[in-house]
């Protein structure tokens, strides 16, 4: 795969493709059966996760946290997570998908290695920053086990960093051929936006930080090709 899809000089998947894939979805972004986390829940979870851990709190970002951290960052450094790789394997019937056209979300799955960033939470902002991160990444009590500490390698050596959905639990996991992943990402859209947008922004962020991932390069090429084949924008699966 890496021989066929080296780091691209420019991305095939563009903002124009994202615009074609977008459609308005007027549905709740969250599962109505979830028990949402309150501020007190988030504070208690933050305390449990970070007690005895390093300061500033290091967050390993491999997807949307790279391009939209949503918290005050005091330092950024490149990192590699050995024994993990990016995978669009979490099925999404909400957020960036719908039950009739489900999308996919990135997670870390065992095997290989994953290049990303360690982002340090700015000292003095821990409470509000951890609230923001945990509310965004975990949302509900049913998902709290998806905050985990993993080993990463940086220019400082081997260290621990907090990340999300490494060995995802409490989610519907699907392991599809890459062509089917591309179809889902091209077509799926939910109240939070489209799969094409998520992939586009992630690929742009990886390239901007010099983070190589042949899987992402191949996938964005395939999604662009699929969208280029449509007769009209916003095509649902089966109507291209």
C-alpha positions as CSV (number, residue, x, y, z in Angstrom):
1,X,0.0,0.0,0.0
2,X,2.7,2.5,0.8
3,X,4.5,1.9,-2.5
4,X,1.2,2.7,-4.4
5,X,0.2,5.6,-2.2
6,X,3.2,7.7,-1.0
7,X,2.7,11.0,0.8
8,X,0.8,13.1,-1.8
9,X,2.1,16.4,-3.0
10,X,-1.6,17.5,-2.9
11,X,-4.7,15.8,-1.8
12,X,-7.2,14.4,-4.2
13,X,-10.1,15.0,-1.8
14,X,-10.8,18.7,-1.8
15,X,-13.2,21.2,-0.3
16,X,-15.2,21.0,-3.5
17,X,-15.7,17.3,-3.0
18,X,-16.8,18.0,0.6
19,X,-19.3,20.6,-0.6
20,X,-20.8,18.1,-3.1
21,X,-21.1,15.4,-0.3
22,X,-22.8,17.7,2.2
23,X,-26.6,17.6,2.9
24,X,-28.6,18.9,5.8
25,X,-29.7,16.3,8.3
26,X,-32.2,17.4,10.9
27,X,-31.8,14.7,13.5
28,X,-30.3,14.4,17.0
29,X,-26.6,13.8,16.9
30,X,-26.8,11.5,20.0
31,X,-28.3,8.2,20.8
32,X,-31.5,8.9,22.9
33,X,-30.8,5.9,25.1
34,X,-27.4,7.3,26.3
35,X,-27.1,8.9,29.7
36,X,-25.3,12.1,29.1
37,X,-22.3,13.2,31.2
38,X,-22.9,16.2,33.5
39,X,-20.2,18.7,34.5
40,X,-19.8,16.9,37.8
41,X,-19.4,13.6,36.0
42,X,-16.8,15.0,33.7
43,X,-14.8,16.5,36.6
44,X,-14.9,13.2,38.5
45,X,-13.8,11.3,35.3
46,X,-11.0,13.8,34.7
47,X,-9.7,13.3,38.3
48,X,-9.8,9.5,37.9
49,X,-8.0,9.6,34.6
50,X,-5.3,12.0,35.5
51,X,-4.5,11.2,39.1
52,X,-0.8,10.5,39.4
53,X,-0.3,11.2,35.7
54,X,2.2,13.6,34.2
55,X,1.7,17.4,34.0
56,X,1.1,19.1,31.7
57,X,-1.5,16.5,30.7
58,X,-0.5,14.9,27.3
59,X,-3.2,14.1,24.8
60,X,-2.4,11.8,21.9
61,X,-4.3,13.2,18.8
62,X,-4.6,11.1,15.7
63,X,-7.8,12.4,14.1
64,X,-10.1,15.3,14.6
65,X,-8.2,16.5,17.7
66,X,-5.3,17.4,15.4
67,X,-7.4,19.9,13.4
68,X,-9.8,20.9,16.1
69,X,-8.5,20.3,19.6
70,X,-11.1,22.4,21.3
71,X,-8.9,23.1,24.4
72,X,-6.0,25.4,25.2
73,X,-2.8,23.8,24.0
74,X,0.6,24.7,25.6
75,X,2.9,22.5,23.6
76,X,2.7,20.2,20.5
77,X,5.2,17.5,19.5
78,X,5.1,14.7,17.0
79,X,4.6,11.2,18.4
80,X,4.2,7.6,17.2
81,X,2.0,5.1,18.9
82,X,3.6,1.7,18.5
83,X,1.2,-1.2,18.3
84,X,-1.7,0.8,17.0
85,X,-3.0,2.0,13.6
86,X,-5.8,4.2,12.4
87,X,-9.0,2.5,11.3
88,X,-12.4,3.7,10.2
89,X,-14.1,0.9,12.1
90,X,-16.8,2.5,14.4
91,X,-20.1,2.5,12.7
92,X,-22.0,5.8,13.0
93,X,-25.8,5.9,12.7
94,X,-25.7,9.4,14.1
95,X,-23.3,12.4,14.2
96,X,-21.7,11.9,10.8
97,X,-24.2,9.3,9.6
98,X,-27.8,8.1,9.7
99,X,-29.4,4.7,10.2
100,X,-30.2,4.5,6.4
101,X,-26.8,5.7,5.4
102,X,-24.3,4.9,8.2
103,X,-20.9,6.5,8.4
104,X,-17.6,5.5,10.0
105,X,-15.5,7.0,12.7
106,X,-11.8,6.7,13.3
107,X,-10.4,4.6,16.1
108,X,-7.1,3.0,17.0
109,X,-6.8,-0.7,16.5
110,X,-4.0,-3.1,17.4
111,X,-1.1,-3.6,15.1
112,X,1.3,-1.5,13.2
113,X,2.0,2.1,14.3
114,X,0.3,5.4,14.2
115,X,1.8,8.8,13.7
116,X,0.1,11.7,15.5
117,X,0.7,14.6,17.9
118,X,1.0,14.9,21.6
119,X,-0.8,18.0,22.6
120,X,-0.3,19.3,26.1
121,X,-3.1,20.9,28.0
122,X,-2.1,24.4,29.0
123,X,-1.3,24.5,32.8
124,X,-4.1,26.3,34.7
125,X,-6.8,25.3,32.2
126,X,-7.0,21.6,33.2
127,X,-10.6,21.7,34.5
128,X,-12.2,23.5,31.6
129,X,-9.9,21.7,29.0
130,X,-10.6,18.2,30.3
131,X,-14.3,19.0,30.5
132,X,-14.3,20.0,26.9
133,X,-12.2,17.0,25.7
134,X,-14.2,14.4,27.7
135,X,-17.6,15.9,26.8
136,X,-16.7,15.9,23.1
137,X,-15.0,12.5,22.9
138,X,-17.0,10.5,25.4
139,X,-20.4,12.3,25.5
140,X,-22.2,9.7,27.7
141,X,-21.7,7.2,30.5
142,X,-21.9,4.4,28.0
143,X,-18.6,5.5,26.4
144,X,-16.4,6.4,29.3
145,X,-14.2,3.3,29.0
146,X,-12.9,4.7,25.7
147,X,-10.5,7.1,27.4
148,X,-7.3,5.2,27.8
149,X,-3.6,5.8,28.4
150,X,-1.2,4.4,25.7
151,X,2.5,4.3,25.1
152,X,3.9,6.8,22.6
153,X,7.4,7.6,21.3
154,X,8.4,11.2,20.9
155,X,11.7,13.1,20.7
156,X,11.7,12.9,24.5
157,X,11.7,9.1,24.4
158,X,8.9,6.7,25.4
159,X,6.1,8.2,27.4
160,X,2.4,7.8,28.2
161,X,-0.4,9.9,26.7
162,X,-4.2,10.0,27.1
163,X,-6.2,9.1,24.0
164,X,-9.6,7.9,22.9
165,X,-11.0,4.9,21.2
166,X,-7.9,2.8,21.3
167,X,-9.5,-0.6,21.3
168,X,-13.0,0.8,21.2
169,X,-15.6,-0.6,23.5
170,X,-19.4,-0.1,23.7
171,X,-19.6,0.7,20.0
172,X,-20.6,-1.2,16.9
173,X,-17.4,-2.1,15.1
174,X,-17.3,-3.0,11.4
175,X,-14.2,-4.2,9.5
176,X,-14.9,-3.4,5.9
177,X,-12.7,-3.6,2.8
178,X,-11.2,-0.2,2.1
179,X,-13.4,0.2,-1.0
180,X,-16.5,-0.2,1.2
181,X,-15.0,2.2,3.7
182,X,-14.6,4.8,0.9
183,X,-18.2,4.3,-0.2
184,X,-19.5,4.9,3.3
185,X,-17.3,8.0,3.9
186,X,-18.3,9.5,0.5
187,X,-22.0,9.1,1.0
188,X,-22.6,9.3,4.8
189,X,-23.7,12.6,6.3
190,X,-25.3,13.5,9.6
191,X,-26.1,16.4,11.8
192,X,-22.4,17.0,12.5
193,X,-21.4,16.9,8.8
194,X,-20.2,14.3,6.3
195,X,-17.7,11.5,6.4
196,X,-16.0,13.2,3.4
197,X,-15.4,16.4,5.4
198,X,-14.0,14.4,8.4
199,X,-11.6,12.5,6.1
200,X,-10.6,15.7,4.2
201,X,-9.8,17.7,7.3
202,X,-7.9,14.8,8.9
203,X,-5.8,14.2,5.7
204,X,-5.1,17.9,5.4
205,X,-3.9,18.0,9.1
206,X,-1.7,14.9,8.8
207,X,-0.1,16.3,5.7
208,X,0.4,19.7,7.3
209,X,2.2,18.1,10.2
210,X,4.3,15.8,8.1
211,X,2.5,12.7,9.4
212,X,2.5,9.9,6.9
213,X,-0.3,7.4,6.7
214,X,-0.7,5.5,3.4
215,X,-4.1,4.2,4.5
216,X,-5.4,7.7,4.8
217,X,-3.8,8.8,1.5
218,X,-5.4,5.8,-0.3
219,X,-8.8,6.3,1.3
220,X,-9.0,10.0,0.4
221,X,-8.1,9.2,-3.2
222,X,-10.9,6.6,-3.4
223,X,-13.5,8.9,-1.8
224,X,-12.6,11.7,-4.2
225,X,-13.0,9.3,-7.1
226,X,-16.4,8.1,-5.9
227,X,-17.7,11.7,-5.5
228,X,-16.4,12.6,-8.9
229,X,-18.6,9.8,-10.4
230,X,-21.8,11.3,-9.1
231,X,-24.3,12.9,-11.4
232,X,-25.5,15.3,-8.6
233,X,-24.3,16.4,-5.2
234,X,-25.3,14.7,-1.9
235,X,-26.0,11.3,-3.6
236,X,-27.2,8.7,-1.2
237,X,-26.0,5.1,-1.6
238,X,-27.7,3.5,-4.5
239,X,-28.5,6.8,-6.3
240,X,-25.4,7.9,-8.0
